[in-house]
Amino acid sequence: MTPTKPHAEFTEAARACAQVLLRRYSTSFALACRLLSPATRPHVAAIYAWARVADEVVDGAMDDPAAARELIAEARRRTHRAIEQGLDPDPVTHAFADTARRFGIGARLVDPFYDSMEADLDVTAHSDESLRRYIHGSAEVIGEMCLRTFAGGGSGDDDELAAGARALGSAFQKVNFLRDVREDSGELGRNYLPGRDPLALTDRDVRELADDVDVDLRLARVAIDRIPGRDRLAVLAAHDLFAELNARLRAAGAAGVSSGRVRVPDAVKLKIIARAAATGRRVSRRSGVSR
């Protein structure tokens, strides 16, 4: 057996673990990811799984905040070491590091993410400025990471595409804040809505928050048609799924948002996926871009 064979086999196994986490934790995102090119799909799954593990640590998987803080610090160290060395015994970290090494994902994107995870252990109510930093680290950099993997790489240094990726990540995070407001405030003791009481939202609050999401979604939509190849279809599907969820949150109003998670039915999700795939293919034919 050559020295490279066990490493390659472990990488494939690590990628399989990442796919399991993706399917287990996000049905909507997992559906959209089916439209990614086969070459891109494992890398986006690796990014998702890596972020999800850290998110689970800070969202109560451990009862001891000090122990959770040390786990996040260790995860940061291990991620940097794995990117440098190309190997980590933890499959999720290894899969992410393999993707990061291939596509030039380094400290500029990794460290803000862990800064935001640490903030979840310390900050219970955000100011406008602290929330801006939090969203950048928890969501915008994830959008940039995924962008760097599309179409074999090369899109991450396109400023317009990167701005669109950040806007889409921001929209996703803000939708999650609104969807999960009861859980975040009641179970985790966090307020991601500066200037508002999450336990006493009004219909106006919900409309304004949903309007803010729509601004990000419009910015992201402008860039989506410029994403090369088939990967564009998956991003369009994810955009449209979250746009639908945001519309349903707005329609539900304060009572609906505060009573529990507003969801998009599976049948509607499938229609959105099919529509995005058809729309993306029409754009491909008009622009002459290869699928």
C-alpha positions in Angstrom: 0.0 0.0 0.0 1.4 3.4 -1.0 1.7 6.2 1.6 -1.0 8.2 -0.2 -3.6 5.5 -0.3 -4.7 5.4 3.4 -4.8 9.2 3.4 -7.1 9.2 0.3 -9.3 6.5 1.8 -9.6 8.4 5.1 -10.5 11.6 3.2 -13.3 9.8 1.4 -14.6 8.4 4.7 -14.4 11.9 6.3 -16.4 13.3 3.4 -19.0 10.6 3.9 -19.3 11.7 7.6 -19.8 15.3 6.5 -22.6 14.3 4.1 -24.4 12.5 7.0 -24.3 15.6 9.1 -25.6 17.7 6.3 -28.6 15.4 5.7 -29.3 15.0 9.4 -29.3 18.7 10.3 -30.7 20.6 7.3 -33.2 19.2 4.9 -33.6 22.4 2.9 -29.9 23.0 2.4 -29.3 19.3 1.7 -32.0 19.4 -1.0 -30.4 22.5 -2.6 -27.0 20.8 -2.5 -28.2 18.0 -4.7 -28.1 20.5 -7.6 -24.4 21.1 -7.0 -21.9 19.5 -9.4 -20.7 16.2 -8.1 -17.2 17.7 -7.8 -18.4 20.6 -5.6 -20.9 18.7 -3.4 -18.5 17.0 -0.9 -16.7 20.3 -0.3 -19.8 22.3 0.5 -20.9 19.4 2.8 -17.5 19.5 4.5 -17.9 23.2 5.2 -21.4 22.8 6.5 -20.5 19.9 8.8 -17.4 21.7 10.2 -19.5 24.7 11.0 -22.4 22.6 12.4 -20.2 20.8 14.9 -19.0 24.1 16.4 -22.5 25.4 16.5 -23.7 22.4 18.4 -21.0 22.9 21.0 -22.1 26.5 21.7 -25.8 25.8 21.5 -25.9 23.6 24.6 -24.4 20.2 23.7 -22.3 20.8 26.8 -23.7 22.0 30.1 -20.5 23.6 31.2 -19.8 26.9 29.4 -16.1 26.8 30.4 -15.7 23.3 28.9 -17.5 24.5 25.8 -15.2 27.5 25.5 -12.2 25.2 25.7 -13.6 22.9 23.1 -14.1 25.8 20.7 -10.5 27.0 21.3 -9.2 23.5 20.7 -11.3 23.2 17.5 -9.8 26.5 16.3 -6.3 25.2 17.0 -7.0 21.8 15.4 -8.5 23.4 12.3 -5.5 25.6 11.7 -3.1 22.7 12.3 -5.1 20.4 10.0 -5.0 23.0 7.2 -1.3 23.3 7.6 -0.5 19.6 7.9 -3.3 18.1 5.8 -4.5 15.6 8.4 -6.6 15.4 11.5 -7.9 12.3 13.2 -11.4 13.8 13.6 -13.2 13.2 10.2 -15.2 16.4 10.2 -12.1 18.5 10.8 -10.1 16.5 8.3 -12.8 16.9 5.6 -12.9 20.6 6.1 -9.1 21.0 6.1 -8.9 19.0 2.9 -11.3 21.4 1.3 -9.6 24.4 2.8 -6.2 23.4 1.5 -7.6 22.8 -2.0 -9.4 26.1 -2.3 -7.3 28.6 -0.3 -9.5 28.9 2.8 -7.4 30.2 5.6 -7.3 32.3 8.7 -9.1 35.3 7.1 -12.3 33.2 6.9 -11.7 30.6 9.7 -10.9 33.0 12.6 -14.0 35.2 12.3 -16.2 32.1 12.4 -14.6 30.9 15.7 -14.8 34.5 17.0 -18.6 34.3 16.5 -18.8 30.9 18.1 -17.0 32.3 21.2 -19.4 35.2 21.2 -22.3 32.8 21.6 -20.8 31.7 24.9 -20.4 35.2 26.2 -22.8 37.6 24.6 -26.5 37.4 25.5 -27.7 40.6 23.9 -26.2 42.2 20.8 -25.7 45.8 19.8 -26.0 46.7 16.1 -22.2 46.6 15.8 -21.6 43.3 17.7 -24.4 41.7 15.6 -22.7 42.9 12.4 -19.5 41.2 13.5 -21.4 38.1 14.6 -23.2 37.7 11.3 -20.0 38.2 9.4 -18.3 35.4 11.3 -21.2 33.0 11.6 -22.6 33.3 8.1 -20.9 35.6 5.6 -17.6 33.8 5.8 -19.4 30.5 5.2 -20.8 31.9 2.1 -17.4 33.0 0.9 -16.0 29.6 1.7 -18.6 27.8 -0.4 -18.1 30.3 -3.2 -14.4 29.4 -3.3 -15.3 25.7 -4.1 -17.6 26.4 -7.0 -16.7 25.2 -10.5 -13.4 23.9 -9.4 -12.3 27.1 -7.7 -11.4 30.5 -9.0 -14.5 32.4 -8.1 -13.5 33.4 -4.6 -11.4 36.4 -5.7 -14.3 37.9 -7.7 -15.3 40.9 -5.5 -18.9 41.0 -6.9 -19.5 37.3 -6.4 -17.9 37.4 -2.9 -20.2 40.3 -2.0 -23.2 38.3 -3.2 -22.0 35.3 -1.2 -21.8 37.4 2.0 -25.2 38.8 1.4 -26.7 35.4 1.0 -25.1 34.1 4.1 -26.3 37.2 6.0 -29.9 36.6 4.7 -29.8 32.9 5.8 -28.6 33.9 9.3 -31.2 36.6 9.7 -34.0 34.3 8.7 -32.7 31.8 11.3 -32.8 34.5 13.9 -36.5 35.2 13.2 -37.5 31.5 12.8 -35.7 30.4 15.9 -36.5 33.4 18.1 -38.4 31.4 20.7 -35.6 28.8 21.1 -32.8 31.4 21.1 -34.4 33.6 23.7 -36.3 31.1 25.8 -33.8 28.2 25.8 -30.4 29.7 25.1 -31.0 33.2 26.7 -29.8 35.1 23.6 -31.2 38.1 21.8 -30.1 38.5 18.2 -32.5 41.4 17.6 -31.0 44.7 18.9 -33.5 47.2 20.2 -36.3 44.6 20.3 -37.6 42.3 23.0 -37.7 38.8 21.4 -40.4 37.7 23.9 -42.7 40.6 22.9 -42.3 41.0 19.2 -44.9 43.0 17.3 -46.2 42.4 13.7 -44.3 45.6 12.8 -41.1 44.1 14.2 -41.5 40.9 12.1 -42.2 43.0 8.9 -39.2 45.1 9.5 -36.9 42.1 10.1 -38.3 40.3 7.1 -37.8 43.4 5.0 -34.1 43.5 6.0 -33.7 39.9 4.9 -35.2 40.8 1.5 -32.6 43.5 1.0 -29.8 40.9 1.5 -31.7 38.4 -0.8 -31.9 41.0 -3.6 -28.2 41.8 -3.3 -27.4 38.1 -3.5 -29.7 37.4 -6.4 -27.9 39.9 -8.6 -24.7 37.8 -8.2 -26.2 34.3 -8.6 -26.5 34.4 -12.4 -22.7 35.0 -12.6 -21.8 31.8 -10.7 -20.2 29.5 -13.2 -21.6 26.1 -14.2 -24.1 23.9 -12.5 -23.3 25.1 -9.0 -25.4 28.2 -9.8 -28.5 26.1 -9.7 -27.9 25.0 -6.1 -27.3 28.5 -4.9 -30.5 29.8 -6.7 -32.4 27.0 -5.0 -31.1 27.8 -1.6 -31.8 31.5 -2.2 -35.4 30.7 -3.2 -36.0 28.3 -0.3 -35.0 31.0 2.2 -37.0 33.6 0.4 -40.1 31.4 0.7 -39.4 30.9 4.4 -38.9 34.6 5.0 -42.2 35.3 3.2 -44.0 32.8 5.5 -42.4 34.3 8.6 -43.7 37.8 7.5 -47.2 36.4 6.9 -47.2 34.5 10.2 -46.6 37.8 12.1 -45.6 38.1 15.7 -48.0 35.4 17.0 -46.9 32.8 14.5 -43.1 33.6 14.9 -43.3 33.5 18.7 -45.3 30.3 18.9 -42.7 28.1 17.3 -40.9 27.4 14.1 -42.5 28.4 10.8 -41.6 25.9 8.2 -41.8 25.4 4.4 -43.7 22.2 3.7 -41.7 19.5 1.9 -43.9 19.6 -1.2 -43.3 23.3 -1.5 -39.6 22.8 -1.1 -39.5 20.3 -4.0 -41.4 22.7 -6.2 -38.9 25.4 -5.4 -36.0 23.1 -6.2 -37.5 22.2 -9.5 -38.2 25.8 -10.4 -34.7 26.9 -9.5 -33.2 24.1 -11.6 -35.4 25.1 -14.6 -34.6 28.8 -14.2 -30.9 28.2 -13.9 -30.8 26.1 -17.0 -32.6 28.8 -19.0 -30.0 31.3 -17.9 -27.3 28.8 -19.0 -28.7 28.6 -22.5 -29.1 32.4 -22.8 -25.6 33.1 -21.6 -23.9 30.2 -23.3 -22.4 29.1 -20.0 -21.7 25.5 -19.7 -23.7 23.4 -17.2 
